[in-house]
Amino acid sequence: MLPLPNGACDTHLHIFGDPAKYPASHSHGLYLVQRAWTMDALRKMHAELGITRYVAVQPTVYGRDHSFLIETLSAEKPGTARGVAILDDTVDDKTIEKMHEAGVRGARFNFQSRFGLVPSFEEFHRTVDRIRTYGWIIKIFVMEELPDVEKEVRKAGMTTVIDHLGPKQDYAQGIKHPHFRLTLDLVKGEGWWAMLSNGHRRSAQGAPFDDIVPFGQALYDAAPDRMIWGTDWPHVTETRATSEADTLALMRRYLPDDAALKRVMIDNPARLYGFQS
């Protein structure tokens, strides 16, 4: 496999501190923080893949306590890391300002009830209005909720990233499945982005995950300049072990050439999150 271009960015991963110092503050029972999920382990994985930039997404088990995210981003070299927060009315303006100074550039809204963090649409709009002045983006994690959620997101008028290939669906139905068609229609519109990530989790097969390739290809073709990718490390709720090299190899199969790889791994993340390309 050819090496990644210099400046490649992992735009979606989760970081965890020592559980003794940074205990979980939001209990949903889906996973426990593991001592193996260290920043050293993350850096080793990135070095093996050739990734030099990353975007850390607040883990759900930390809820709205962003202390580890802020600490980590503040300690990184300038221009190498960004963050995405989980916000609601309980997070005060000073904390949002502190997050922005540390490198947070977006807020994620998890509309899946299993994580216990679903915002009301009223709270969603209040939060969006608070971060609008910072120029942040929003990320939405949805399943069958997408048709209802997208109407509210349209009202917000914010740059929006749809996580992980869009809603999970019956992939045996192919790219004409209604959930996927809606995702495609959305990303064709200005301001809508998608992630070419987690295809291995959506696949009914093992590596090299042939059944999911047409979905990634269709998304990329729909909006080449608004596609990004992330490892979703450390795969906190996965039951099937998959190497990061395999997930990266899958993403490469979605793309037509090296220019597309540079676009997804460097140019698009730089534009979305404010890295210098």
C-alpha positions, 0 to 999 in steps of 0.5 A: 500500500502506498503511504499517505500524503504528508499532512493526512488527517484522521477526522474522527477518533475518541481520546481518553484519559487515565480513568482514575483522573478522568472517570466517566461522568455519563453512564450508558452501559455501552462501554467502559474506559479502558487503560489501553486507550492511551494517547501513546497508543493513539500516536503509535497507531497514527505513526503506523498509518502515516497520519499527522493530524487528527480531530478528537470527538468528545466520547459519550462517557464524558458527557459534557465534561470536556476537561480532558479534551481541552487539556489534550488539545491545548498541549498539542503542537499548533495546527495538528489537532482539532476537537468536536464537543458535546454541548447542551444548556449546562455548558456555559459560555466561558467553557465554550470560549475555552474550548475554542481557544484549545482548538475545538471547531465543532459540536456533535449531536447524537440523536441515537437514544441508546447513548442517552444524549439526544437533545430536543430540537429546541435545545439543538437550536439554542446550542447551534445559535451559541456556537454560530459566532465561532464559525463551528461546524456541527456533526450529526450521528443518526440512524432511522432518525435522519428524515426528521433530523435533517429538517431541523438541521436545514433550519439551522443553516450550519455546515453539517457533517453526517457521520459514518456513511449516514444511517445504518440500513439493510445494505443488501438493498443496495444504494437505492435504499431510502436512507442512503438515497436521502444521504446522497441527496443531502451531500449534493447540497452545499453545506452538507458533508459526510464521512467515509468511515465505519464501512467495515462495521456496516459490512456483512462480510469480513475484510476486504468488505466488498459489499460496502464499497459501492456505498463509499464510491457513491458518496464520494462521487456525489460530493468529492470536495465534502468527503472526509474520513476517520478511524473512529479509534478505539472502536469502543462498541465494536465486537468484531476486531478489525485492523486500522490498516484494513479500514484505511484500505477500504476507504482507498477503494472508494476513491478513483485516484491519488488526487482523490486521496489527497482531497479526502485526507488533506484538502477537505479536512483542512478546509472544514476544520481550519488546518493549513493545507 
